[in-house]
Amino acid sequence: MKMKKRIVTVSVVLVLACAIVALYWYIDRSGKQAEEPVNTAAEQLLAKSLETNYPPTPYSVAELYCEIVQCIYSADTTDAQLEELVRMERELFDEEFAAINPYDSLLASTKEDLATAKEKKLVFTGYILDKASNVTKWKRDGKNYASIMFQFMSKSESGSGGSYRNLIMRKDSDGNYKILGWETADGE
């Protein structure tokens, strides 16, 4: 009887010891996972390489462009990230459009736009992009073009609103659609 009692006691102690070790391990692991930094939207976007993984369709180019603009207007974006986001935005531009929008000028005008938005307490809240099936494609002078509508959404003290734009792209010699420009819904 005494032998059985000892075996039971030892077994219970071993089970309790394993349970304590398992609980300690679980608490230790969950604490480490909570401490790991979560990448911001800008960090995730900047981790993409357009050189090796350029968006394959006009829709995906427009989607990436909208994501970049959303990150540019995010309060979480640092100055260093802003500079990289403007570089990335410019990588989406057609050579002709990039030539009339040099990096330094584009960065300066972006910073001015951000300052104006801050003054007016205007907050970028997102975008709405037409369905991929709404991409319009055409050919002119042997070059392929595409366009798609999107809307930037914002809110301010006076309420919510949005601005509609038609993003126009042209296929380059590598077969990638690049942004040639955009027009507002009223044709500007």
Backbone torsions as a table, in degrees:
resi	resn	phi	psi	omega
1	MET	NA	-43.5	-178.9
2	LYS	-63.0	-35.5	-179.7
3	MET	-65.1	-42.3	178.5
4	LYS	-63.8	-40.5	180.0
5	LYS	-63.3	-41.0	178.6
6	ARG	-65.7	-42.4	179.9
7	ILE	-62.3	-43.5	178.7
8	VAL	-63.3	-44.8	-179.9
9	THR	-62.5	-46.1	179.3
10	VAL	-63.1	-42.0	179.5
11	SER	-62.6	-44.5	179.6
12	VAL	-63.3	-44.6	179.1
13	VAL	-61.4	-42.8	178.7
14	LEU	-63.7	-43.0	178.8
15	VAL	-63.0	-45.1	177.9
16	LEU	-62.6	-41.9	178.8
17	ALA	-62.3	-43.7	177.5
18	CYS	-63.2	-40.8	179.3
19	ALA	-63.3	-41.7	179.4
20	ILE	-65.6	-43.1	178.5
21	VAL	-63.6	-43.6	179.3
22	ALA	-63.7	-41.7	178.6
23	LEU	-64.9	-43.8	177.5
24	TYR	-60.2	-46.0	180.0
25	TRP	-60.9	-44.8	-179.7
26	TYR	-62.1	-47.0	-179.9
27	ILE	-64.6	-41.6	179.2
28	ASP	-62.9	-44.3	-179.6
29	ARG	-66.5	-44.0	-177.3
30	SER	-68.0	-32.9	176.6
31	GLY	-66.4	-38.7	179.6
32	LYS	-69.2	-38.2	180.0
33	GLN	-66.1	-36.8	-179.8
34	ALA	-69.6	-28.1	-178.2
35	GLU	-80.3	-20.4	-178.7
36	GLU	-65.1	131.5	-177.3
37	PRO	-68.8	140.9	176.5
38	VAL	-92.3	129.9	179.7
39	ASN	-66.5	137.3	175.8
40	THR	-75.3	168.7	178.6
41	ALA	-59.5	-39.6	179.6
42	ALA	-64.5	-42.3	179.2
43	GLU	-63.3	-41.9	179.1
44	GLN	-63.8	-41.9	-179.3
45	LEU	-67.6	-43.0	-179.0
46	LEU	-69.7	-17.1	177.6
47	ALA	-73.7	-16.4	179.3
48	LYS	-76.3	144.3	176.8
49	SER	-109.6	114.4	178.2
50	LEU	-73.5	-23.3	179.8
51	GLU	-65.8	-40.7	-178.0
52	THR	-101.0	-16.9	-175.1
53	ASN	-140.1	60.0	-179.4
54	TYR	-71.7	141.3	-179.8
55	PRO	-57.0	131.8	-171.4
56	PRO	-82.5	-15.3	-175.5
57	THR	-128.7	160.4	175.6
58	PRO	-57.9	-38.3	179.2
59	TYR	-61.5	-46.3	-177.8
60	SER	-68.7	-29.9	174.0
61	VAL	-65.4	-46.5	179.6
62	ALA	-62.8	-40.4	179.2
63	GLU	-63.6	-44.6	178.5
64	LEU	-64.0	-42.1	178.0
65	TYR	-58.1	-46.4	180.0
66	CYS	-63.6	-39.2	177.6
67	GLU	-63.6	-40.5	178.6
68	ILE	-62.6	-47.8	-180.0
69	VAL	-61.6	-40.4	178.6
70	GLN	-60.6	-42.2	178.6
71	CYS	-68.7	-37.9	178.7
72	ILE	-58.6	-41.8	-177.1
73	TYR	-87.7	2.3	178.4
74	SER	-74.8	139.7	178.5
75	ALA	-67.8	-20.8	-178.0
76	ASP	-80.1	-12.2	-174.6
77	THR	-76.0	128.9	178.5
78	THR	-82.9	168.3	178.3
79	ASP	-61.9	-40.8	179.3
80	ALA	-64.7	-40.8	177.8
81	GLN	-66.3	-38.8	178.3
82	LEU	-57.9	-45.3	179.1
83	GLU	-60.1	-43.1	-179.9
84	GLU	-69.8	-36.6	178.3
85	LEU	-65.1	-39.0	177.5
86	VAL	-66.1	-38.3	175.2
87	ARG	-61.1	-44.7	-179.3
88	MET	-64.8	-42.6	177.7
89	GLU	-57.5	-44.5	-178.5
90	ARG	-66.4	-28.4	176.3
91	GLU	-64.7	-21.9	178.0
92	LEU	-82.1	-11.6	-176.1
93	PHE	-79.3	143.2	170.5
94	ASP	-62.3	151.8	-179.4
95	GLU	-52.3	-42.4	-179.0
96	GLU	-63.9	-43.7	-179.6
97	PHE	-70.7	-37.6	178.0
98	ALA	-65.6	-34.2	-179.6
99	ALA	-64.2	-34.4	179.6
100	ILE	-92.0	1.2	176.8
101	ASN	-130.5	69.7	179.2
102	PRO	-59.6	152.6	-175.7
103	TYR	-52.0	-51.5	-176.2
104	ASP	-60.3	-40.2	179.1
105	SER	-68.6	-41.7	-179.9
106	LEU	-64.4	-42.6	178.5
107	LEU	-63.5	-44.8	-179.8
108	ALA	-62.6	-44.7	-179.1
109	SER	-68.9	-32.8	176.4
110	THR	-65.2	-43.3	178.1
111	LYS	-64.2	-38.2	176.4
112	GLU	-63.4	-44.1	178.7
113	ASP	-61.4	-41.1	178.7
114	LEU	-64.9	-40.8	178.2
115	ALA	-64.9	-42.5	178.1
116	THR	-62.9	-43.5	178.9
117	ALA	-62.1	-39.7	179.7
118	LYS	-65.8	-42.4	177.5
119	GLU	-58.9	-43.8	-177.2
120	LYS	-84.5	0.8	-177.9
121	LYS	55.2	41.4	179.4
122	LEU	-93.8	126.8	-177.2
123	VAL	-118.4	128.8	176.5
124	PHE	-76.1	123.8	-176.3
125	THR	-108.5	-9.1	178.3
126	GLY	149.8	-166.7	-180.0
127	TYR	-145.5	157.4	174.1
128	ILE	-124.7	123.8	-177.3
129	LEU	-113.7	131.6	176.6
130	ASP	-52.7	159.8	176.3
131	LYS	-63.3	153.8	178.5
132	ALA	-57.0	-29.9	179.9
133	SER	-71.1	-11.1	179.5
134	ASN	-92.9	9.6	176.2
135	VAL	-71.8	128.4	176.7
136	THR	-99.1	128.7	179.3
137	LYS	-120.6	146.6	175.8
138	TRP	-154.6	168.7	-179.3
139	LYS	-126.8	134.9	177.6
140	ARG	-144.9	132.0	179.6
141	ASP	52.0	38.9	176.8
142	GLY	77.3	5.7	-179.9
143	LYS	-113.5	146.2	179.5
144	ASN	-94.0	134.7	179.8
145	TYR	-124.9	160.8	175.3
146	ALA	-152.2	153.9	175.0
147	SER	-145.3	154.9	178.3
148	ILE	-151.8	143.0	178.6
149	MET	-87.3	146.1	172.5
150	PHE	-149.1	165.8	179.8
151	GLN	-133.3	129.6	171.9
152	PHE	-91.0	130.3	-179.3
153	MET	-103.0	141.5	179.7
154	SER	-147.8	164.5	174.4
155	LYS	-140.3	151.9	177.9
156	SER	-144.9	-174.1	178.9
157	GLU	-61.8	-28.8	-177.5
158	SER	-84.8	-5.3	177.8
159	GLY	132.7	-168.1	-178.8
160	SER	-103.9	156.4	178.3
161	GLY	-167.6	-171.3	179.7
162	GLY	-163.4	161.9	176.5
163	SER	-126.4	129.6	-179.4
164	TYR	-88.4	139.8	176.6
165	ARG	-139.8	152.1	175.0
166	ASN	-112.2	111.9	-178.2
167	LEU	-85.2	125.3	-177.5
168	ILE	-110.1	131.3	-177.0
169	MET	-129.4	155.5	176.3
170	ARG	-132.1	140.2	179.7
171	LYS	-76.9	131.8	179.7
172	ASP	-90.9	-175.6	-177.0
173	SER	-67.0	-19.1	177.4
174	ASP	-89.0	-0.9	179.9
175	GLY	86.5	12.0	179.9
176	ASN	-98.3	137.9	174.1
177	TYR	-79.2	126.8	-179.4
178	LYS	-120.0	147.2	-177.5
179	ILE	-71.7	124.2	178.4
180	LEU	-97.3	-20.2	179.3
181	GLY	154.1	-171.6	176.2
182	TRP	-149.9	162.6	176.0
183	GLU	-132.1	149.2	177.8
184	THR	-76.5	168.3	-176.7
185	ALA	-59.9	-27.5	179.8
186	ASP	-87.7	8.6	172.5
187	GLY	89.9	11.6	179.4
188	GLU	-71.6	NA	NA
